[in-house]
Amino acid sequence: MKLRGLLRVRLPIMTPVIWAGMERILKVEETSAEYLVTACPFRLLNLREAAKALKSKIKIIYDCLEILAGVV
């Protein structure tokens, strides 16, 4: 997926952005972390797509305020 403004444009699933997200997810899984937090809306989308493609159990959340608010 790729962002253009607030719209997502469907691209082939294995774009470099998704590959980068998959690499990040795999590294986080090695640490046994349960959550991955990002403050970037673009990164949030690509990490969620990567986690879905890998069938990862890591929860990708936007900003640490979600943790503090008890949303997770």
N, C-alpha and C positions, 0 to 999 in steps of 0.2 A: 504494500500500500504506500501511497505517496500523498503528502498533503499539498494542496494548492489553496491557500487561504484557509477557509474552514471546510473545504470540500475534499473528500478523499477520492483519488483517481485509482481505479483498479489497474494494477500492472501484474505481470507474471509473478507468481508467489515467491520465487527465489531471487528477488532483486537484491542488490548489494546492501540496501538498508535492512532488509529482513535477515540477511546473512549476518550482519553486524549484531543485530538484536539476538539472534540465535547463539552467537558466540558468547555474548554477555550473559545470557540465561544459563548456558552450560557452565560458565565460570562461577556464577552465583550458586548453582546447584552443588558444586564441589564444596562449598562452605557450609552446607546444611541450613542455609538461611530459609526462612519462611516467607519473607517479604522483600521486595525490591522497590525502592522509593525513588521517584523522579520528580523534578519540578518543571520539566519541559513537556508540553502537551504533544509535540511531535514524537519525542522519544517514548512517551507513554503509549501511543498508538503502535509504534513499531515493536516495542517490547511485548505488548499484549498479543500482537500478531505472531511474533516469534514464539512466545510461550504456548500459544494455541497450536502452532505447527509442530512443536516438540512435545505436546501433551504434558507440559510441565505443571507441577502443583504449586509453583511459586506464585504468590499473589503480587501483582504489579499494581501499585497504587500511586496516585498523583498527590505529591506533597505530603510532608510529615504531619500536616494539620489533620489529615484524615485519620492518622493513628491516634493523635491526641483527642480527637472528637469521638473516638471509639466506633468509627464507622466500620472498621475492619473486624 
